[in-house]
Amino acid sequence: MRTFALSCVATVILVGLAGCGNVTADKPAPDSAAAEHNHEGWWCDEHGVPEEICAQCHPQLVAKFKADGDWCKLHDRPDSQCFICHPELEAKFAEKYEAKFNKKPPKPET
């Protein structure tokens, strides 16, 4: 009986662990994207802004943006970097990239 009980407990634990990492293939977990991104360059390819001001990759910047009243609560990013609410901003940042590298930047993720 004890062996059967231990087998049941082990099965429940294994089934529970198997479901924990359930992330859709087309959308990585938020932390994994930042962890895989190389933050050493001048430009954040994922978010379409200079790396040094990318609050999505550098959470320590969030408090300053919020304190300055520059925060999109709907999309959880600086309003000055919210291309969803302000699509024209993407072109503004792209101009900076083009001026520096003389080519169009990679298309940022939304």
C-alpha positions as CSV (number, residue, x, y, z in Angstrom):
1,M,0.0,0.0,0.0
2,R,2.8,2.4,0.8
3,T,4.5,1.8,-2.5
4,F,1.2,2.5,-4.3
5,A,0.8,5.8,-2.4
6,L,4.4,6.9,-3.2
7,S,3.8,6.0,-6.9
8,C,0.6,8.2,-6.9
9,V,2.4,11.1,-5.3
10,A,5.4,10.8,-7.7
11,T,2.9,10.7,-10.7
12,V,1.1,13.8,-9.5
13,I,4.4,15.7,-9.0
14,L,5.7,14.7,-12.5
15,V,2.4,15.7,-14.2
16,G,2.5,19.0,-12.4
17,L,6.1,19.7,-13.4
18,A,5.4,18.8,-17.0
19,G,2.7,21.5,-17.2
20,C,4.7,24.3,-15.5
21,G,6.8,25.3,-18.5
22,N,3.8,25.5,-20.9
23,V,4.8,28.5,-23.1
24,T,3.4,28.8,-26.6
25,A,6.0,28.3,-29.4
26,D,5.3,31.7,-31.1
27,K,5.6,33.8,-27.9
28,P,8.6,33.2,-25.5
29,A,8.3,33.9,-21.8
30,P,8.9,37.6,-21.1
31,D,12.1,36.9,-19.1
32,S,13.6,34.5,-21.6
33,A,13.6,37.1,-24.4
34,A,15.5,39.6,-22.3
35,A,17.9,36.9,-21.0
36,E,18.7,35.8,-24.6
37,H,19.1,39.4,-25.9
38,N,22.6,40.8,-26.1
39,H,22.5,44.2,-24.3
40,E,26.0,45.2,-25.3
41,G,25.1,47.0,-28.5
42,W,23.8,50.5,-29.2
43,W,20.4,49.3,-30.4
44,C,17.7,47.0,-29.0
45,D,16.5,45.0,-32.0
46,E,13.6,43.6,-30.0
47,H,12.1,46.9,-29.0
48,G,13.3,49.4,-31.6
49,V,15.0,51.9,-29.3
50,P,18.5,52.6,-28.2
51,E,19.6,50.0,-25.7
52,E,20.5,52.5,-22.9
53,I,16.8,53.7,-22.7
54,C,15.1,50.4,-23.3
55,A,12.9,50.0,-20.2
56,Q,11.7,46.6,-21.4
57,C,15.2,45.2,-21.3
58,H,16.4,47.3,-18.3
59,P,13.7,47.2,-15.6
60,Q,15.8,49.4,-13.4
61,L,14.8,52.3,-15.7
62,V,11.1,51.8,-15.1
63,A,10.9,53.9,-11.9
64,K,12.4,56.9,-13.6
65,F,10.0,56.7,-16.6
66,K,7.0,56.4,-14.2
67,A,8.3,59.2,-12.0
68,D,8.5,61.4,-15.1
69,G,4.9,60.5,-16.0
70,D,6.1,58.7,-19.1
71,W,4.3,55.3,-18.7
72,C,1.8,53.5,-20.8
73,K,-0.2,51.5,-18.2
74,L,-2.1,49.6,-21.0
75,H,1.1,48.2,-22.6
76,D,3.5,48.3,-19.6
77,R,6.3,50.3,-21.2
78,P,7.3,54.0,-21.4
79,D,4.7,56.0,-23.3
80,S,7.5,57.6,-25.3
81,Q,8.4,54.0,-26.5
82,C,4.9,52.6,-26.9
83,F,4.6,52.0,-30.7
84,I,1.2,50.5,-30.1
85,C,-0.4,53.7,-28.9
86,H,1.9,56.0,-30.9
87,P,3.0,54.3,-34.1
88,E,4.7,57.5,-35.2
89,L,7.3,57.0,-32.5
90,E,8.7,54.0,-34.3
91,A,9.7,56.2,-37.2
92,K,11.3,58.7,-34.9
93,F,13.5,56.1,-33.3
94,A,14.2,54.5,-36.7
95,E,15.5,57.9,-38.0
96,K,18.1,57.8,-35.2
97,Y,19.2,54.3,-36.2
98,E,19.4,55.2,-39.9
99,A,21.5,58.3,-39.1
100,K,24.0,56.2,-37.2
101,F,24.1,53.1,-39.4
102,N,22.9,54.4,-42.8
103,K,20.3,51.6,-43.0
104,K,16.9,50.8,-41.7
105,P,16.6,49.2,-38.3
106,P,15.3,45.7,-37.7
107,K,11.5,45.7,-37.2
108,P,10.8,45.6,-33.4
109,E,8.5,43.2,-31.8
110,T,5.2,44.7,-30.6
